[in-house]
């Protein structure tokens, strides 16, 4: 019989469809797709490759700083969703409500090589990407017009990307999105009821159970939540309680790069490099010191599809047991 599980942090219900459950290896997509290692390291038509850089007015950061040979570059998006210029203006007219589209939209070019991916680069290189997130996130957060900053990566067509060169994005918003606000309110309610952080409680539970843990290090634990919304949906949660990703120390950032790369390599080799999204879920700008919030990384492989039921109910059907998915990833030698 199927089972409904609830995520205590988000209050989202998911149907674990045990009667329709597939073995972990059945989610591997063996269809033809470009394999990064088989691509050339340079593409003359790629705007992110070395030598094809835009003018200096587009670049907002490069690492190492001041070096001509860059490892990571951050540039303004050519077609931004939001504009850096202008005031944040609110309009209320009956049921019509709007805010001027001010904010930031930048692209983080993760490596100079065209034919690589975060699963294949070193922890040192990946930590440079995370450092760029932090450095630009701090600058954006100091802008009075900004309420929330989203750090995310789309990998593959099904995840929403169109360029092969490894890159991720940062968007700074003039509002806190409803989904973020709703999650924060659930965390606040749990804290008010128990005096503790719901994410810390979930992490403690996963460490006791161990069945859904994939890998851990001194600072982080990677696991599939008890109520994972989709197959191989992984959370990477810091052991130390902090509300904001921007509070992470350089040493801890290196360890985050190490465990993130480990999980991505398991998916790269074990699931044939699936399309995926990564989101750093962190506190809104004005809630950096909220006791009830706990930042973490969410990694969602696109190995299943959402359809009418999910759109109509807001619930998900997971056709893979989280315990089986974790065991599969844990068993891989990378």
DRENDO-1510 file (C-alpha; in Angstrom, 1 decimal, always signed):
<recs>
REC; n; res; u; v; w
REC; 1; UNK; +0.0; +0.0; +0.0 .
REC; 2; UNK; +1.2; +3.5; -0.8 .
REC; 3; UNK; +2.1; +5.8; +2.1 .
REC; 4; UNK; +1.7; +9.6; +2.6 .
REC; 5; UNK; +4.7; +11.3; +4.3 .
REC; 6; UNK; +4.9; +14.9; +5.5 .
REC; 7; UNK; +8.0; +17.1; +5.6 .
REC; 8; UNK; +8.0; +18.7; +9.0 .
REC; 9; UNK; +9.9; +21.8; +7.8 .
REC; 10; UNK; +7.6; +22.6; +4.9 .
REC; 11; UNK; +4.4; +20.8; +5.8 .
REC; 12; UNK; +4.3; +19.4; +2.3 .
REC; 13; UNK; +2.7; +16.0; +1.8 .
REC; 14; UNK; +4.1; +13.4; -0.6 .
REC; 15; UNK; +2.7; +10.1; -1.8 .
REC; 16; UNK; +5.4; +7.4; -1.6 .
REC; 17; UNK; +3.9; +5.1; -4.3 .
REC; 18; UNK; +5.3; +1.8; -3.1 .
REC; 19; UNK; +3.2; -0.2; -5.5 .
REC; 20; UNK; +4.5; +1.9; -8.5 .
REC; 21; UNK; +8.0; +2.1; -7.0 .
REC; 22; UNK; +10.9; +1.6; -9.4 .
REC; 23; UNK; +14.4; +0.3; -8.6 .
REC; 24; UNK; +17.0; +3.1; -8.4 .
REC; 25; UNK; +18.8; +2.0; -11.6 .
REC; 26; UNK; +15.5; +2.3; -13.5 .
REC; 27; UNK; +15.8; +6.1; -13.3 .
REC; 28; UNK; +19.0; +6.1; -15.4 .
REC; 29; UNK; +18.5; +7.8; -18.7 .
REC; 30; UNK; +20.6; +6.0; -21.3 .
REC; 31; UNK; +19.4; +8.1; -24.2 .
REC; 32; UNK; +21.9; +10.0; -26.3 .
REC; 33; UNK; +23.1; +13.2; -24.7 .
REC; 34; UNK; +26.4; +15.2; -24.9 .
REC; 35; UNK; +28.9; +14.0; -22.3 .
REC; 36; UNK; +30.9; +16.9; -21.0 .
REC; 37; UNK; +34.2; +15.0; -21.1 .
REC; 38; UNK; +33.7; +14.3; -24.8 .
REC; 39; UNK; +33.2; +18.0; -25.7 .
REC; 40; UNK; +36.0; +20.3; -26.7 .
REC; 41; UNK; +37.4; +22.4; -23.9 .
REC; 42; UNK; +36.8; +25.6; -26.0 .
REC; 43; UNK; +33.8; +26.6; -28.2 .
REC; 44; UNK; +34.4; +29.7; -30.3 .
REC; 45; UNK; +30.6; +30.4; -30.3 .
REC; 46; UNK; +30.2; +30.1; -26.5 .
REC; 47; UNK; +29.9; +33.5; -24.7 .
REC; 48; UNK; +31.4; +32.0; -21.5 .
REC; 49; UNK; +34.6; +30.6; -23.0 .
REC; 50; UNK; +38.0; +32.2; -22.5 .
REC; 51; UNK; +38.6; +34.8; -25.1 .
REC; 52; UNK; +34.9; +35.4; -25.7 .
REC; 53; UNK; +34.5; +37.6; -22.6 .
REC; 54; UNK; +32.1; +40.5; -22.8 .
REC; 55; UNK; +33.3; +44.0; -22.1 .
REC; 56; UNK; +34.5; +45.0; -18.6 .
REC; 57; UNK; +31.1; +46.8; -18.0 .
REC; 58; UNK; +29.4; +43.4; -17.8 .
REC; 59; UNK; +31.8; +41.7; -15.3 .
REC; 60; UNK; +31.1; +42.2; -11.6 .
REC; 61; UNK; +33.7; +39.7; -10.2 .
REC; 62; UNK; +36.5; +37.4; -11.2 .
REC; 63; UNK; +38.4; +34.9; -9.1 .
REC; 64; UNK; +41.3; +35.0; -8.5 .
REC; 65; UNK; +40.8; +38.8; -8.2 .
REC; 66; UNK; +43.0; +40.9; -10.5 .
REC; 67; UNK; +44.2; +37.9; -12.5 .
REC; 68; UNK; +44.0; +37.6; -16.3 .
REC; 69; UNK; +43.7; +33.9; -16.0 .
REC; 70; UNK; +40.4; +33.6; -14.2 .
REC; 71; UNK; +38.9; +30.5; -12.6 .
REC; 72; UNK; +35.4; +31.9; -11.9 .
REC; 73; UNK; +33.7; +35.0; -13.4 .
REC; 74; UNK; +30.5; +36.7; -12.5 .
REC; 75; UNK; +28.8; +38.8; -15.2 .
REC; 76; UNK; +25.5; +40.6; -15.6 .
REC; 77; UNK; +22.9; +38.5; -17.4 .
REC; 78; UNK; +22.4; +39.7; -21.0 .
REC; 79; UNK; +18.7; +39.3; -20.7 .
REC; 80; UNK; +18.0; +40.1; -17.0 .
REC; 81; UNK; +14.7; +39.3; -15.3 .
REC; 82; UNK; +15.2; +42.4; -13.2 .
REC; 83; UNK; +17.0; +45.7; -13.7 .
REC; 84; UNK; +19.6; +47.2; -11.3 .
REC; 85; UNK; +18.5; +50.7; -12.2 .
REC; 86; UNK; +15.5; +52.5; -10.7 .
REC; 87; UNK; +13.6; +52.7; -7.4 .
REC; 88; UNK; +11.5; +50.1; -5.8 .
REC; 89; UNK; +8.0; +51.4; -6.3 .
REC; 90; UNK; +4.9; +49.7; -4.9 .
REC; 91; UNK; +1.5; +50.2; -6.5 .
REC; 92; UNK; -1.9; +49.2; -5.0 .
REC; 93; UNK; -5.1; +49.6; -7.0 .
REC; 94; UNK; -7.9; +47.4; -5.7 .
REC; 95; UNK; -7.0; +43.8; -6.5 .
REC; 96; UNK; -4.1; +45.0; -8.7 .
REC; 97; UNK; -0.8; +45.0; -6.9 .
REC; 98; UNK; +2.7; +45.5; -8.4 .
REC; 99; UNK; +6.3; +46.4; -7.6 .
REC; 100; UNK; +8.8; +47.8; -10.0 .
REC; 101; UNK; +11.1; +45.1; -11.3 .
REC; 102; UNK; +14.4; +46.2; -9.7 .
REC; 103; UNK; +17.0; +43.9; -8.5 .
REC; 104; UNK; +20.0; +41.9; -9.8 .
REC; 105; UNK; +20.4; +39.0; -12.2 .
REC; 106; UNK; +23.9; +37.7; -12.7 .
REC; 107; UNK; +25.6; +34.6; -14.1 .
REC; 108; UNK; +28.3; +32.8; -12.4 .
REC; 109; UNK; +30.7; +31.1; -14.9 .
REC; 110; UNK; +32.0; +28.2; -12.9 .
REC; 111; UNK; +35.1; +27.2; -14.9 .
REC; 112; UNK; +37.1; +28.4; -17.9 .
REC; 113; UNK; +36.7; +25.0; -19.5 .
REC; 114; UNK; +33.7; +24.4; -21.8 .
REC; 115; UNK; +33.7; +20.7; -21.3 .
REC; 116; UNK; +33.4; +20.3; -17.5 .
REC; 117; UNK; +30.7; +20.2; -14.8 .
REC; 118; UNK; +30.7; +20.6; -11.0 .
REC; 119; UNK; +30.8; +16.8; -10.7 .
REC; 120; UNK; +34.2; +16.7; -12.4 .
REC; 121; UNK; +36.0; +19.8; -10.9 .
REC; 122; UNK; +38.0; +19.7; -7.7 .
REC; 123; UNK; +36.7; +20.9; -4.3 .
REC; 124; UNK; +39.1; +23.9; -4.5 .
REC; 125; UNK; +37.5; +24.9; -7.8 .
REC; 126; UNK; +34.0; +24.4; -6.6 .
REC; 127; UNK; +34.7; +26.4; -3.4 .
REC; 128; UNK; +35.6; +29.3; -5.7 .
REC; 129; UNK; +32.1; +29.2; -7.1 .
REC; 130; UNK; +30.6; +29.2; -3.7 .
REC; 131; UNK; +32.9; +32.1; -2.7 .
REC; 132; UNK; +31.6; +34.0; -5.7 .
REC; 133; UNK; +28.1; +33.4; -4.5 .
REC; 134; UNK; +28.9; +34.8; -1.1 .
REC; 135; UNK; +30.8; +37.8; -2.4 .
REC; 136; UNK; +28.1; +38.9; -4.8 .
REC; 137; UNK; +25.4; +37.9; -2.3 .
REC; 138; UNK; +26.8; +40.3; +0.3 .
REC; 139; UNK; +26.9; +43.2; -2.2 .
REC; 140; UNK; +23.3; +42.6; -3.3 .
REC; 141; UNK; +22.1; +42.2; +0.2 .
REC; 142; UNK; +23.5; +45.6; +1.2 .
REC; 143; UNK; +21.2; +47.2; -1.4 .
REC; 144; UNK; +18.1; +48.6; +0.4 .
REC; 145; UNK; +15.9; +47.6; -2.4 .
REC; 146; UNK; +16.7; +43.9; -2.1 .
REC; 147; UNK; +14.7; +41.6; +0.2 .
REC; 148; UNK; +15.8; +38.1; -0.8 .
REC; 149; UNK; +18.7; +36.6; -2.8 .
REC; 150; UNK; +18.3; +33.3; -4.7 .
REC; 151; UNK; +21.4; +31.2; -5.7 .
REC; 152; UNK; +20.7; +28.4; -8.1 .
REC; 153; UNK; +22.0; +26.2; -10.9 .
REC; 154; UNK; +20.1; +24.6; -13.8 .
REC; 155; UNK; +21.9; +21.6; -15.3 .
REC; 156; UNK; +20.5; +20.2; -18.5 .
REC; 157; UNK; +17.5; +20.9; -20.8 .
REC; 158; UNK; +14.9; +19.4; -18.5 .
REC; 159; UNK; +16.3; +21.6; -15.6 .
REC; 160; UNK; +15.9; +24.8; -17.7 .
REC; 161; UNK; +19.4; +25.5; -19.2 .
REC; 162; UNK; +20.3; +26.2; -22.8 .
REC; 163; UNK; +24.1; +26.7; -22.6 .
REC; 164; UNK; +26.4; +23.8; -22.0 .
REC; 165; UNK; +29.3; +25.8; -20.5 .
REC; 166; UNK; +29.0; +25.2; -16.7 .
REC; 167; UNK; +27.3; +28.2; -15.1 .
REC; 168; UNK; +24.8; +29.1; -12.3 .
REC; 169; UNK; +22.8; +32.2; -11.5 .
REC; 170; UNK; +22.1; +34.7; -8.7 .
REC; 171; UNK; +18.9; +36.7; -8.6 .
REC; 172; UNK; +18.2; +39.4; -6.0 .
REC; 173; UNK; +14.6; +40.2; -5.5 .
REC; 174; UNK; +12.7; +43.3; -4.2 .
REC; 175; UNK; +10.3; +41.0; -2.4 .
REC; 176; UNK; +10.4; +37.7; -0.4 .
REC; 177; UNK; +8.7; +35.1; -2.6 .
REC; 178; UNK; +5.5; +33.5; -1.1 .
REC; 179; UNK; +7.1; +30.0; -1.1 .
REC; 180; UNK; +10.1; +31.2; +0.9 .
REC; 181; UNK; +7.8; +33.2; +3.3 .
REC; 182; UNK; +5.6; +30.1; +3.8 .
REC; 183; UNK; +8.5; +27.9; +4.7 .
REC; 184; UNK; +9.9; +30.5; +7.1 .
REC; 185; UNK; +6.5; +30.7; +8.8 .
REC; 186; UNK; +6.4; +27.0; +9.3 .
REC; 187; UNK; +9.9; +27.1; +10.8 .
REC; 188; UNK; +8.8; +29.9; +13.1 .
REC; 189; UNK; +5.7; +27.9; +14.3 .
REC; 190; UNK; +7.8; +24.9; +15.1 .
REC; 191; UNK; +10.3; +27.1; +17.0 .
REC; 192; UNK; +7.4; +28.7; +18.9 .
REC; 193; UNK; +6.0; +25.3; +19.8 .
REC; 194; UNK; +9.2; +23.5; +20.7 .
REC; 195; UNK; +11.9; +26.1; +21.3 .
REC; 196; UNK; +14.1; +24.4; +18.7 .
REC; 197; UNK; +14.9; +24.5; +15.0 .
REC; 198; UNK; +12.9; +22.1; +12.9 .
REC; 199; UNK; +15.9; +21.6; +10.5 .
REC; 200; UNK; +18.2; +20.7; +13.4 .
REC; 201; UNK; +15.5; +18.2; +14.6 .
REC; 202; UNK; +15.2; +16.7; +11.1 .
REC; 203; UNK; +19.0; +16.4; +10.8 .
REC; 204; UNK; +19.3; +14.7; +14.3 .
REC; 205; UNK; +16.6; +12.3; +13.2 .
REC; 206; UNK; +18.4; +11.4; +9.9 .
REC; 207; UNK; +21.7; +10.9; +11.7 .
REC; 208; UNK; +20.0; +8.5; +14.2 .
REC; 209; UNK; +18.2; +6.6; +11.5 .
REC; 210; UNK; +21.1; +6.6; +8.9 .
REC; 211; UNK; +19.0; +4.8; +6.2 .
REC; 212; UNK; +18.6; +8.0; +4.2 .
REC; 213; UNK; +22.1; +9.4; +4.8 .
REC; 214; UNK; +24.4; +9.4; +1.7 .
REC; 215; UNK; +27.6; +10.9; +2.9 .
REC; 216; UNK; +28.7; +13.3; +5.7 .
REC; 217; UNK; +31.8; +15.2; +6.8 .
REC; 218; UNK; +32.8; +17.5; +9.7 .
REC; 219; UNK; +30.3; +20.3; +8.8 .
REC; 220; UNK; +27.6; +18.8; +6.6 .
REC; 221; UNK; +25.3; +15.8; +6.1 .
REC; 222; UNK; +23.8; +14.9; +2.7 .
REC; 223; UNK; +20.6; +12.9; +2.9 .
REC; 224; UNK; +17.3; +12.2; +1.3 .
REC; 225; UNK; +14.5; +13.6; +3.4 .
REC; 226; UNK; +12.0; +11.2; +4.9 .
REC; 227; UNK; +9.3; +12.9; +2.7 .
REC; 228; UNK; +11.5; +13.5; -0.4 .
REC; 229; UNK; +9.3; +15.0; -3.0 .
REC; 230; UNK; +10.9; +13.3; -6.0 .
REC; 231; UNK; +13.5; +10.5; -6.7 .
REC; 232; UNK; +17.0; +11.2; -5.4 .
REC; 233; UNK; +16.0; +14.6; -4.0 .
REC; 234; UNK; +18.9; +15.4; -1.7 .
REC; 235; UNK; +19.4; +18.0; +1.1 .
REC; 236; UNK; +22.8; +19.0; +2.2 .
REC; 237; UNK; +22.4; +20.4; +5.7 .
REC; 238; UNK; +25.0; +22.1; +7.8 .
REC; 239; UNK; +25.5; +20.6; +11.3 .
REC; 240; UNK; +26.0; +24.1; +12.8 .
REC; 241; UNK; +22.9; +26.2; +13.1 .
REC; 242; UNK; +23.0; +29.3; +10.9 .
REC; 243; UNK; +20.1; +31.1; +9.2 .
REC; 244; UNK; +22.1; +32.5; +6.3 .
REC; 245; UNK; +24.5; +31.0; +3.8 .
REC; 246; UNK; +26.4; +34.3; +3.9 .
REC; 247; UNK; +27.6; +33.4; +7.4 .
REC; 248; UNK; +29.6; +30.4; +6.3 .
REC; 249; UNK; +33.3; +30.5; +7.0 .
REC; 250; UNK; +35.9; +29.9; +4.3 .
REC; 251; UNK; +36.9; +26.5; +5.9 .
REC; 252; UNK; +33.3; +25.4; +6.1 .
REC; 253; UNK; +32.8; +26.6; +2.5 .
REC; 254; UNK; +35.6; +24.3; +1.4 .
REC; 255; UNK; +33.9; +21.4; +3.2 .
REC; 256; UNK; +30.6; +22.3; +1.5 .
REC; 257; UNK; +32.3; +22.1; -1.8 .
REC; 258; UNK; +33.8; +18.7; -1.0 .
REC; 259; UNK; +30.5; +17.1; +0.0 .
REC; 260; UNK; +28.5; +18.7; -2.8 .
REC; 261; UNK; +31.1; +17.5; -5.4 .
REC; 262; UNK; +30.9; +14.0; -3.8 .
REC; 263; UNK; +27.1; +13.8; -4.2 .
REC; 264; UNK; +27.2; +15.2; -7.8 .
REC; 265; UNK; +29.8; +12.6; -8.8 .
REC; 266; UNK; +27.6; +9.9; -7.4 .
REC; 267; UNK; +24.8; +11.2; -9.6 .
REC; 268; UNK; +27.1; +11.7; -12.6 .
REC; 269; UNK; +28.4; +8.2; -12.6 .
REC; 270; UNK; +25.5; +6.4; -11.0 .
REC; 271; UNK; +22.7; +8.1; -12.9 .
REC; 272; UNK; +24.5; +9.0; -16.1 .
REC; 273; UNK; +24.7; +12.7; -15.4 .
REC; 274; UNK; +21.0; +13.5; -15.0 .
REC; 275; UNK; +19.6; +17.0; -15.5 .
REC; 276; UNK; +19.2; +18.7; -12.1 .
REC; 277; UNK; +18.5; +21.9; -10.2 .
REC; 278; UNK; +20.5; +23.1; -7.2 .
REC; 279; UNK; +19.1; +25.8; -4.9 .
REC; 280; UNK; +20.7; +27.3; -1.8 .
REC; 281; UNK; +17.8; +27.9; +0.5 .
REC; 282; UNK; +18.8; +30.7; +2.8 .
REC; 283; UNK; +17.2; +33.4; +5.0 .
REC; 284; UNK; +15.8; +36.6; +3.6 .
REC; 285; UNK; +18.0; +39.6; +3.9 .
REC; 286; UNK; +16.2; +41.0; +7.0 .
REC; 287; UNK; +16.2; +37.6; +8.7 .
REC; 288; UNK; +19.8; +36.7; +8.8 .
REC; 289; UNK; +19.8; +36.3; +12.6 .
REC; 290; UNK; +16.4; +34.5; +13.0 .
REC; 291; UNK; +16.8; +31.7; +15.5 .
REC; 292; UNK; +14.2; +29.5; +13.8 .
REC; 293; UNK; +15.8; +29.5; +10.3 .
REC; 294; UNK; +18.5; +27.1; +9.1 .
REC; 295; UNK; +20.0; +27.4; +5.6 .
REC; 296; UNK; +20.7; +24.3; +3.4 .
REC; 297; UNK; +21.3; +23.1; -0.2 .
REC; 298; UNK; +18.6; +21.4; -2.1 .
REC; 299; UNK; +19.6; +19.2; -5.1 .
REC; 300; UNK; +16.8; +17.9; -7.3 .
REC; 301; UNK; +17.6; +15.5; -10.2 .
REC; 302; UNK; +15.0; +15.8; -13.0 .
REC; 303; UNK; +14.5; +12.0; -13.4 .
REC; 304; UNK; +10.7; +12.2; -13.1 .
REC; 305; UNK; +8.0; +14.5; -14.4 .
REC; 306; UNK; +5.3; +16.6; -12.7 .
REC; 307; UNK; +1.9; +16.5; -14.3 .
REC; 308; UNK; -1.8; +17.3; -13.6 .
REC; 309; UNK; -2.0; +15.8; -10.2 .
REC; 310; UNK; +0.9; +17.8; -8.9 .
REC; 311; UNK; -0.4; +21.0; -10.5 .
REC; 312; UNK; -3.9; +20.4; -9.2 .
REC; 313; UNK; -3.0; +19.4; -5.6 .
REC; 314; UNK; +0.4; +20.9; -4.8 .
REC; 315; UNK; +1.3; +17.4; -3.7 .
REC; 316; UNK; +3.9; +15.1; -5.4 .
REC; 317; UNK; +4.0; +11.4; -6.1 .
REC; 318; UNK; +7.4; +9.9; -5.5 .
REC; 319; UNK; +7.9; +6.5; -7.3 .
REC; 320; UNK; +11.1; +5.8; -5.5 .
REC; 321; UNK; +11.6; +4.9; -1.8 .
REC; 322; UNK; +13.9; +7.5; -0.3 .
REC; 323; UNK; +15.6; +4.7; +1.6 .
REC; 324; UNK; +16.4; +2.8; -1.6 .
REC; 325; UNK; +17.6; +5.9; -3.4 .
REC; 326; UNK; +20.0; +6.8; -0.6 .
REC; 327; UNK; +21.3; +3.2; -0.4 .
REC; 328; UNK; +22.0; +3.3; -4.2 .
REC; 329; UNK; +23.9; +6.5; -4.0 .
REC; 330; UNK; +25.7; +5.5; -0.8 .
REC; 331; UNK; +26.9; +2.2; -2.4 .
REC; 332; UNK; +28.6; +4.0; -5.4 .
REC; 333; UNK; +32.4; +4.2; -5.3 .
REC; 334; UNK; +33.5; +7.6; -6.6 .
</recs>
